[in-house]
Amino acid sequence: MDKRIGVIGIVIEDQDCVTEVNDILHQYGNIIVGRMGVPYRERGLNVISLIVDGTTDEIGALTGKLGKLKGLSVKSALSKK
């Protein structure tokens, strides 16, 4: 299966799920090329952006696990090739 490059954006509104998010990201560390996290204290949010390089199944599994968590939003965009 072909690999794709993508971007995943995560907005965490409930600080109680931060540990679970980090655990999931650790599980998929092999496809994460880069990560930037910004605590937006004035709004009580954390924003994480990921650059990923993996198959659509791997990236889908990562975003699927994150999407099941309460208190956050996750979106992804993938290259066409």
C-alpha positions as CSV (number, residue, x, y, z in Angstrom):
1,M,0.0,0.0,0.0
2,D,1.3,3.5,-0.9
3,K,2.3,5.9,1.8
4,R,0.9,9.4,1.9
5,I,2.0,12.7,3.5
6,G,-0.6,14.4,5.6
7,V,-1.5,17.0,8.2
8,I,-3.6,16.3,11.3
9,G,-5.0,19.1,13.4
10,I,-6.2,18.4,16.9
11,V,-8.0,20.9,19.2
12,I,-8.2,19.8,22.8
13,E,-10.9,21.5,24.8
14,D,-11.0,19.2,27.8
15,Q,-7.7,18.9,29.6
16,D,-8.7,15.6,31.1
17,C,-8.0,13.8,27.8
18,V,-4.4,15.1,27.3
19,T,-2.8,12.0,28.7
20,E,-4.9,9.7,26.4
21,V,-4.0,11.9,23.4
22,N,-0.3,11.6,24.2
23,D,-0.6,7.8,24.7
24,I,-2.3,7.4,21.2
25,L,0.3,9.7,19.6
26,H,3.1,7.5,21.2
27,Q,1.5,4.4,19.7
28,Y,1.7,6.0,16.2
29,G,5.1,7.6,16.6
30,N,6.4,5.6,13.7
31,I,4.3,7.6,11.2
32,I,4.6,11.0,12.9
33,V,7.3,13.1,11.1
34,G,6.7,16.3,13.1
35,R,4.6,17.6,15.9
36,M,3.9,21.1,17.2
37,G,1.8,21.7,20.3
38,V,0.6,25.2,21.4
39,P,-1.2,25.7,24.7
40,Y,-3.7,28.6,24.2
41,R,-4.1,29.5,27.8
42,E,-6.4,32.5,27.2
43,R,-9.0,30.2,25.6
44,G,-8.3,27.1,27.8
45,L,-7.3,25.1,24.7
46,N,-4.4,23.1,23.4
47,V,-3.8,22.9,19.7
48,I,-1.6,20.2,18.2
49,S,-0.5,19.9,14.5
50,L,1.1,16.7,13.2
51,I,2.9,16.0,10.0
52,V,2.4,12.3,9.2
53,D,3.8,9.9,6.6
54,G,1.9,6.6,6.4
55,T,-0.6,4.5,4.6
56,T,-4.2,5.7,4.6
57,D,-5.1,2.8,6.9
58,E,-2.5,3.9,9.5
59,I,-3.5,7.5,9.3
60,G,-7.1,6.6,9.5
61,A,-6.6,4.4,12.5
62,L,-4.8,7.3,14.3
63,T,-7.4,9.9,13.5
64,G,-10.2,7.3,14.4
65,K,-8.8,6.6,17.8
66,L,-8.4,10.3,18.5
67,G,-11.9,11.0,17.2
68,K,-13.4,8.6,19.7
69,L,-12.1,10.7,22.6
70,K,-14.5,13.2,24.2
71,G,-13.3,16.8,24.5
72,L,-11.4,17.2,21.3
73,S,-11.8,17.7,17.6
74,V,-9.5,16.2,15.0
75,K,-9.3,16.7,11.2
76,S,-6.9,15.5,8.6
77,A,-5.8,16.4,5.1
78,L,-3.7,13.9,2.9
79,S,-1.7,14.3,-0.3
80,K,-3.3,12.8,-3.3
81,K,-0.2,10.7,-4.2
